[in-house]
């Protein structure tokens, strides 16, 4: 599956006690776009994603853990490439 980060918006609140690192927009297979995926840092330093929400409910819900991990890996790799 071809997943591409279209845009990344760095938005660090981590040093103020927050966990938000930034927002990402991705494209899947060049056919489907998801905007506003949050990249967050946990207290142990690991990075994870949160799908876009409206009113506290996820708007996009991946069915498979494999696709969620693929999206996370693509966003984290993109983030690490622009930070370094």
C-alpha positions as CSV (number, residue, x, y, z in Angstrom):
1,X,0.0,0.0,0.0
2,X,1.4,3.4,-1.0
3,X,1.1,5.9,1.8
4,X,2.5,9.4,1.3
5,X,2.7,12.4,3.7
6,X,1.4,15.3,1.7
7,X,1.9,18.0,4.4
8,X,3.3,18.1,7.9
9,X,2.5,21.0,10.3
10,X,5.0,21.0,13.2
11,X,3.2,22.2,16.3
12,X,5.1,21.3,19.4
13,X,3.4,21.7,22.8
14,X,5.7,19.0,24.3
15,X,8.0,21.4,26.2
16,X,5.0,23.2,27.8
17,X,3.7,19.9,29.2
18,X,1.6,18.9,26.2
19,X,2.1,15.9,24.0
20,X,1.3,17.3,20.5
21,X,4.2,17.3,18.1
22,X,2.3,18.2,14.9
23,X,-0.4,17.5,12.4
24,X,-0.1,15.5,9.2
25,X,-2.1,15.1,6.0
26,X,-1.6,11.8,4.1
27,X,-2.6,10.4,0.8
28,X,-3.3,6.6,0.3
29,X,-2.7,5.2,-3.1
30,X,-3.1,8.6,-4.6
31,X,-6.9,8.1,-4.3
32,X,-7.8,9.0,-0.7
33,X,-6.6,11.9,1.5
34,X,-6.8,12.1,5.3
35,X,-6.2,15.5,6.9
36,X,-5.5,16.4,10.5
37,X,-3.8,13.2,11.9
38,X,-2.1,14.2,15.1
39,X,1.4,13.1,16.0
40,X,1.8,12.7,19.7
41,X,4.6,11.8,22.1
42,X,4.0,9.6,25.1
43,X,5.7,10.1,28.4
44,X,8.4,7.5,27.6
45,X,9.3,9.3,24.3
46,X,7.5,7.0,21.9
47,X,5.5,8.5,19.0
48,X,2.0,7.6,18.1
49,X,-0.9,8.9,16.0
50,X,-4.5,9.9,16.6
51,X,-6.9,10.0,13.8
52,X,-9.0,13.2,13.2
53,X,-11.9,13.7,15.5
54,X,-15.1,15.7,15.4
55,X,-16.9,16.2,18.7
56,X,-14.7,13.7,20.4
57,X,-15.4,10.9,18.0
58,X,-12.9,9.6,15.4
59,X,-14.0,10.5,11.8
60,X,-11.6,8.0,10.3
61,X,-11.2,4.5,11.8
62,X,-8.7,2.1,10.3
63,X,-10.0,-1.5,10.4
64,X,-6.7,-3.2,10.4
65,X,-3.8,-2.7,12.8
66,X,-1.4,-3.1,9.9
67,X,-2.8,0.0,8.1
68,X,-2.6,2.0,11.3
69,X,1.0,0.9,11.8
70,X,1.9,1.7,8.2
71,X,0.4,5.2,8.5
72,X,2.2,5.8,11.9
73,X,5.5,4.6,10.4
74,X,5.2,6.9,7.4
75,X,4.4,9.9,9.5
76,X,7.1,9.2,12.1
77,X,9.7,8.7,9.4
78,X,8.7,11.9,7.7
79,X,8.9,13.8,11.0
80,X,12.3,12.4,11.8
81,X,13.6,13.3,8.4
82,X,12.6,17.0,8.8
83,X,13.8,17.3,12.4
84,X,17.3,16.0,11.7
